[in-house]
């Protein structure tokens, strides 16, 4: 029962951030889901890929090629909307 309460609280927090269009500070790597990735650092380091309007972040240099080989396989993993390019 305690696990359910913790999961519900986590979902409420995540849902709240999404509803308010707030980008999380960390996100799971789509290849190695148990590895958390700092979004700002990964962006600075170019450790991301865009696919169908979503941006996916990687924990290491080995994950990007795996993602790019079959992005549809990882499309349901955590991601953020692809940032709009500045004019």
C-alpha positions as CSV (number, residue, x, y, z in Angstrom):
1,X,0.0,0.0,0.0
2,X,2.9,2.3,0.8
3,X,4.4,1.8,-2.7
4,X,1.1,2.7,-4.3
5,X,1.0,6.0,-2.3
6,X,4.6,6.8,-3.3
7,X,3.9,6.1,-7.0
8,X,0.7,8.1,-6.9
9,X,2.5,11.1,-5.4
10,X,5.3,10.8,-8.0
11,X,2.8,10.7,-10.8
12,X,0.9,13.7,-9.4
13,X,4.2,15.7,-9.2
14,X,5.2,14.7,-12.8
15,X,1.7,15.4,-14.1
16,X,1.6,18.8,-12.4
17,X,4.9,19.7,-14.1
18,X,3.7,18.6,-17.5
19,X,0.4,20.4,-17.0
20,X,2.2,23.6,-16.2
21,X,4.6,23.1,-19.2
22,X,7.6,22.9,-16.9
23,X,10.6,21.0,-18.2
24,X,12.0,18.5,-15.7
25,X,15.6,18.9,-14.7
26,X,16.4,15.2,-15.2
27,X,15.0,12.6,-17.4
28,X,15.6,8.9,-18.0
29,X,17.8,7.8,-20.8
30,X,15.6,5.9,-23.3
31,X,18.2,3.2,-23.8
32,X,19.3,2.7,-20.2
33,X,16.1,3.7,-18.4
34,X,17.6,3.4,-14.9
35,X,20.2,6.2,-15.7
36,X,19.0,9.7,-15.1
37,X,20.2,12.5,-17.4
38,X,20.6,16.2,-16.6
39,X,18.7,17.9,-19.4
40,X,20.8,21.1,-19.4
41,X,24.1,19.3,-19.4
42,X,23.0,16.8,-22.1
43,X,21.8,19.7,-24.3
44,X,25.1,21.5,-23.9
45,X,27.0,18.3,-24.7
46,X,24.8,17.4,-27.7
47,X,23.7,14.2,-26.0
48,X,20.2,14.1,-27.5
49,X,18.2,13.3,-30.6
50,X,14.9,14.5,-31.9
51,X,12.3,12.1,-33.2
52,X,8.7,13.0,-34.3
53,X,8.5,16.2,-32.4
54,X,10.1,14.9,-29.2
55,X,13.6,15.2,-27.8
56,X,15.3,12.2,-26.1
57,X,18.4,12.6,-23.9
58,X,21.2,10.1,-23.5
59,X,23.4,9.2,-20.6
60,X,26.5,8.3,-22.6
61,X,27.9,8.3,-26.1
62,X,26.9,4.7,-26.7
63,X,23.2,5.3,-26.3
64,X,22.7,7.8,-29.2
65,X,23.7,5.3,-32.0
66,X,21.4,2.6,-30.5
67,X,18.5,5.1,-30.5
68,X,19.2,6.4,-34.0
69,X,19.3,2.8,-35.3
70,X,15.7,2.2,-34.2
71,X,14.1,5.3,-32.7
72,X,10.5,3.9,-32.9
73,X,11.5,1.2,-30.4
74,X,12.2,3.9,-27.8
75,X,9.5,6.4,-28.8
76,X,7.4,5.7,-25.7
77,X,10.3,6.5,-23.3
78,X,10.4,9.8,-21.4
79,X,11.1,12.8,-23.6
80,X,10.2,16.5,-23.9
81,X,8.7,18.4,-26.8
82,X,11.4,19.3,-29.4
83,X,12.3,23.0,-28.5
84,X,11.3,25.5,-31.2
85,X,14.2,27.0,-33.1
86,X,14.7,30.7,-32.5
87,X,14.3,32.9,-35.5
